[in-house]
Amino acid sequence: MRNVVLICLDTVRKDFFDEYAPRLQARAEVSFEQCRAASSWSIPSHASMMTGKLPHQHGVHDHNRDFSDIAAEDTFLADLPEHFTTGVSANVYASSGFGFDGMFDDFCDVSPDRRFPEGIHVGRFGYEHKDEGAKKFVSFAKACLDHDHPLKSLANGAAVELDKALASLPVPKLLDEGASIIAREGVKTVSNSPEPLFLFTNFMDAHAPLRHVRGYDRSLHNASNTWSSGDYDKWELNLDGKEGLERNVADVQTHRGLYGAAIDYLDRKVTQFIDDVQAATDEETTFVVTADHGENLGYEAEDYLFGHDSSLSEGLQHVPLLIVNPPEDSEYSAAEHGYFSHLRLGELVVGLANEETPDVFDERIPAELVGSSIASPPESPEYWNRMLRCVYGVDDAEAKVEWDSLGDSDRYELDHDRPCWQRRVEEGVPFAELDAEFFDEEITAYKRRAEAGEAEGTDDGPDVDEATQDRLQDLGYL
């Protein structure tokens, strides 16, 4: 049996990956060129990757953000009984704060507030200790000295204070958004774990807010050291379309450049991580590199939308999938062109772990977004929080039919030689048969039920602490 490492590059769309991640592509023996995410943001996408089910089936989505009801037995991990299962994640949703860790034998959360996971979580300490000024620093120092890992706790505090001190200065951001920590902790995890093993990792560095970080390639973007993607309003683009883009074109172009630079940085970090994991493991190890979803970047093909709210565009759904070091007798071609859905990711991982390369391709595949109330739109909340579904390969391999809970529907033309591109070619297309064939419950009925469950408190989700809420706000979720 083989070790398998699943590397999730959060928020990385296929076209930018193809341009800015040449090292990983060179290392990979196999690329699934038509990989699609099962949903378009972290909570439902991660649940779908693990369970092989659509959001309305596993129930973890905008109206219920709690993974704790998903046990290992509900995931592909149940089909790896001999593997030690572990994870290292920088994604605040794919973490213990939302119950994601419960599926694994062992799990490690990392964040800017705890760059050394064994040490004190600085953000949580701050909320639990209400002292101000020097008293708070003294309290923190005492807590560090009393902690099982005093030096790592002090290092966590120093990193947070350094980040704050430099934030307003015209210098590069000194510390990345977790890639270095994930790589370090991932290697440590495999070194200390029994084999065979399955390791899940999530790298968050391509997720907004973006700014220039020490280690980014300056030739790839024009952002000043003080520019941040959090300083302009994405809703001006989402609400005003092309006109909004024209008013913000300089910031949008800077954002796109930084996004590419972040992917280039991940390309270098993750390639080295793969080398380090291979050196640290005794058994053969296969790596699957993908993304939970992509990112809308204001292009015409995605209706000038920005971010990953209220959309199933190709900028969000078309993501990379590479296999590094597949089994020796792999039957996959270097470039596979059939549709692959993250709904079958578990089948792929289990097959690879068992020295197999299963046929995981389909002619037609679905995707789904239950809602985006988390987006907090300034107007038209019913529209921006509508439920969306789509099916690929309807009547034509290069076609997609999409519909929503408000009754609107469209047919899109795709081009398999143009990643993340789509063009609306027909409106008001029939979708009832597709809705019945690929989904267990009619779209408007499920949307009403999900909203009612949230309103009644049956799908409240986990109670998260104030430090976790701060991190969600930093990422634009609150």
N, C-alpha and C positions, 0 to 999 in steps of 0.2 A: 504494500500500500504506500501511497505517496502523501507527503505533506501538501496542503494547499493553502496558499495565502491569497485572500481576496482584498484587493486594493481599490478602495472607492475614492476617486478624486472628486470631491464634492463640487457640484455646479460647473462641471467642465463639458462644454458642448463639442460635438464631433469635428466641426470644421476648424475651430481654433486649435483643438488637440492635434489635428493632422498637420497644421502649420507650425505649431510651437513645441511639439514633443517628438523631435526626430530620434532622440536617443532611445526612448522606450520602444518606438516603432522598429528601430534597428535591432533591438534586443529580442523582440517578439518573433516567434515562429508562425503565429497565426493571428489574423485580424478578422473579427466579425464586422464586416463593413456596414451592415444594416441592422445594428443593434438599436433597440428602442426601450426606453424606460417605461415602467408600468404606470407611473404617475409623474407629476411635474414638480414636486417639492419633497423635502427630506422625510417627513413623518410617513406619509403613505408609501413613498418609494422604498424606504428601508424595510417596512413591513412586508411589502410585496416581494422584495428580493429574498427575504428569509422564508416566507410562507408559500410562495408560488401562487398567491391569490390576489385578486383585484381588491382595491380599497373597500368596495361595498361588501365584499365577502369576508375579509379579515377584520373590518370595523375600526381600523386605526387610521384616522384622517383628520381633517380640520375640526370636526365636531367631537372628536375623542382622540387626544394626543398621547394616550397612555398605552405603552407596549406591555405592561405587566400581565395582561391576560393572555399573552402569547407565550406558551411554554416551549421548551426545546422540542417536545414531542409534536408540536404544531409546525415545525420547520424542517428544512432539509438536514439539520444537525442530527435529527433522529435516525437518519440513514447513514450516519458516520459513527456507529457505536464504539469503534475501536480508536477513534480520534479524540485527543484532548482538544476541547474547543475553547478558544480565548479571543479576546479582542482588545484593541487599543484605538480609541476614537477621540478626535477633537471636535466632533459635532455635538452640540449641546443637546440635541434631540436624541441622537443615537448614543445615549449615555445612561448612567444609573439614575439620573434625575427624572427620566421618563420611563424607567423600567426596562430599557433595552438590554441591560446587562443580565437580566434573569434568564436569558436563553443559553448562556455560556457557562462553562465550568469556571472560568476566571475572566475578569474584565478590568480594564484600566481606563479611566477618564482622564483627559488632559485638557487644560485650558490656559489662557493667558494669566489667570489668577493662581495656577498651580502647575508650573512648568516642571516641577519634580513631584510626581504623584504621591510619593511617600510622605511628603511634607505637608504643612498646614495649607489649607485652601484660604488664600488671603481675603478674597471677597467675602466668604462666609464669616471669617473671623471679624471682619469689619462690621458686619451687621449684628453679630452676636455680642460685640463689645462696643458700647456707646461712648467710651471716652473720646475726648478730642485732643488734637495737637500732640504735645510731648507725652501726655499720659497714655495715649493710644499706642505710641511707639514703644513705650516702656512695657505696657501690657503685652504687646506682641513679642517683644524680646524675651520676656519671662516665659511666655507660652512656648516659644521656640526652644528655650533651654530645658523646659520640662517635657518636650516632645520626644518621641522615640527616634526621630530624625531631625535633630536640631539644625544641622548645617543646611540640609535641604529646605527646611522651613524658612530659615533666614534667607536663603537664596531666592525662594519664592517671593518673599517680601521685598527684597532688593530689586528683583526683576520688575515687579509691579511699580515701585516708586520710580525706577529709572525710566520705565515706559511713560509714566505720567510726566516726569520732568522734561523729557525730550519731545513730548507731543506738540508743544506750542513753539518749538524751536525749528529753524530752517535747516534741519538735518534729517537724514534718512531714518525711518523707523528702525530701531536697532534689532528688535526681535521679531521673528516671523510669526505667522498665525498658527503655528503648531507643527509644521512639517519636520523641523529638527527634533522636536520632542517625540513625535510619533515614530520617526525613524529610530531614535535612540531607544525608546521604550519597547518598540516592536522587536528589535534585535535582542534586547534583554529578555523579553518574554519568551522568544523561541529558544534562547540559550538555557533558560531555566525550566522549560516545559518538557514533559515526556512526549515522545514521538510514537506513532504518527500524530500530527496535530493539524488543526484548522485554525488559521489566524485571520480575523477580520480587522481591517484598518480603515479609518476615514481621515483623509487629509483635507483641511478646510481652507487652504491658502488662496484659492481662486474665488472664494465667496466674498461678496461685499460686506463691509466697506473696504475699499482698496486704497492704498497709498504706496508711495515708493518705500521699499524695504531694503535694508542693507543686504546685498547679495543678488538683487534684481539686476538684469542687464539693462543699463541705461540707454543703450542704442535702440531698445524696443519700444520706448514710450517717451513722452515729453512732459510728464508730470513734474511739477516742482516738488521740493521736499515738504512743502506745507499743504499741497493739494490733497484733498480726500474726496472720494466718491460720495461720502455722506453729506457733503456741503451743498449739493443741489438736489432738487425735488424731482424724483422719478415720476410723480403723479402728473407733473406738467407735461411729460411725454405721454404717459398712458392715457390721459384725458383728452389731449389736444392733437395727438397723432403727428402728422407730418409738420404741422405748424409748431408744435411743441419741440420737435427735434430741431427745427431750424433755429429756434430761439436758444437752444442749449447745445448746439452742434459742437462747440469747442470742448465742453465738458464731456460730451458723449464720446468724442474721438479720443480724448485723454483716457477715459474709462476703458475703452476698448484696448488701447495700447497697454495699459496697466494689467488688464485681464490677460492679455497675451504674455506679458512679462511674468505674471504669476504662474502661468502654465509652464513657461520655459523653466522657471525656478523649480517647480514640482518635477519636471522632467529630469532635471539634474539630481535632485534629492532622492527621488524614487528609484532611479536607475542605480544609484549607490546603495540604497536600502536593499534592493534585490540582491546585489552582490554580497552585502553584509549578512543577509539572512542565509544565503546559500553557504557562506563560510561557517555560519554558526549552527547549521543543522547536519545531522548525520545521514538522514534519509534523503532521497530525491524530493525536491520541492518544486511544485508548479505554481506559477503566479497568474492570477486573473486580474487584469487592470480594467476598470470601468468607471462610470460615474453614476450617481443616483439620479441625476437630471442635469440639464444644461442651464442656459441663461439666455433670456431675451436681451438683445443689445440694441434695440431701436432700429432694426433694419426693416425695409419695406415688406420683406417676406413674412415678417412676424407682426405686421400691422403697427410698426413703430413702437411696440411695447417694450418695456424695460423691467428687468427683474424676473422673478418666476412666480408671478401671481396670475390666477384667472386665465390660464392659457394651456393649450396642448399643442403649441406650435412645434415645428421641427427644430427650432433653436433650443427648445426644452427637451424634446423627446429623443432626438437623434444623438446618441452618446457613443463614445468609443468602447470597444471591448477587445483587449489583446490577451493572448495566452503566451506566457514565457515559460519555456522548458516543459512542453507537453510530454505525455508518455512517448516512449521510443517508437512505438508502432502507430503513432497518430494517423488517423485517416482524414484529418482536416487539411484543406488546401491552405496555402499561405494567405490567401484572401478569400473568405467565404462571403457570398453575396446574397444568401437567403435571409429572410426576416428572422431575427432572433429577439425574443422578448425576455426581459428580466424575470418574467413569470416562470421561465425555465432555467434561471440561473442556478438554482439548487440542483437540478438534474445534471447540469454541466459540472458543477463542483463535485458532486458525488461520483459521477463518472470518472473524472480526472483522478480523484482520490483512489479509485479502484483500477487505475491503469487503463481506463477506457476513454474513447472519444465519441460520446453518444450523438446521435442525430437529433439535434435540438432546434431544427429550423421548421418554419411554418409558412404557408402561402398567405395566410391572413392572421393578424394579431391585433388584440385590443389594447387600449389604455384608458385611464379614467382619472378624473379629478373630482372629488366630492364637493369641494368648495375652497374658498380663500378668504374667509372672514378675517383671518389673521392679517390680511393686507391693510386693513383699516382705511378704505378709500374715503376721500373727502366728500364724495357724492355717489349716488346710484348704487348703494350697497347690495341691493338684490341682484343687479347685473354682475358686479364684480365678485359676488359670492355664489354665482350660479354653479351648478354641477355640469361637468363636461365629460363626454365620452367620444371615442373615435375607434375606427377599425381600419387597419391598413390592408391593401391588396384587394379592395373591392372592385371586381370586374377588370382590374388592371393592376399589375404589380407595382406600378408607379402612381398609385392613387391612394387617397385617404378620405373617408367620410367622417365628418365630425358633427355632433349635435349637442344641444344643451337642455337644461331643465326648464328653460323659458320657451322651448319649442322651435328655436332656430336651428338650422342645419346647413352645412356646406360640403361641397366636394372640392378637394384640393388635388392639383397635379403635383407630383413629386418628380425628382430627377436623381436617380441613384448615383450619378456621377457628380452631383452637387450637394454635398452634405448640408443638412440644416436648411435647405431651401424648399419652399412650397409656393404655390400660386392658386388662389381661389378661382375656380372655373365655373362653379354652379352654386346657386343658393336655393334653399327650400327643397332639398332632396329628401326622398323617403328614407326613414331610418328605423321604423318600427320592427321590421324583420331582423335587422342587425341587433337592435336592442334586446330582442327576445333570444337570439341565437347565442350571443356572447356574454350576456349578463343575466344574473339570477332574478333581478327585480327591476321593474320599469323605472326609468330615470327619475321622473317627478315624484313617484311614490317613495323611492328610497330617499330622495333629498328631503322630502317632508318628514319622513321618519327620523332621519339623522338630526335634523334641526329640532324636532320635538324632543328627542332624547337628550340633547344638550340643554334645552330650555327647562326640562324637568329634572335635570341634575343627574340623569342616569349615565351620561357620558361626560362627566366633568373632567376627567383626566386627572393626573397626579397633582398633588400639592407640591409646588416647587418653591425653593427658598428665594430670598431676595437677590442673592448673588447670581443665581441662575436666571432670574428675570432681567437683571442687568445685562447679562451676556446676550440674552435674546434681543434686548433693546439695541445693543451694539450692532447686532447682525441685521437689524431692520425688521424684526418680527413683532415688536411691540411699539 
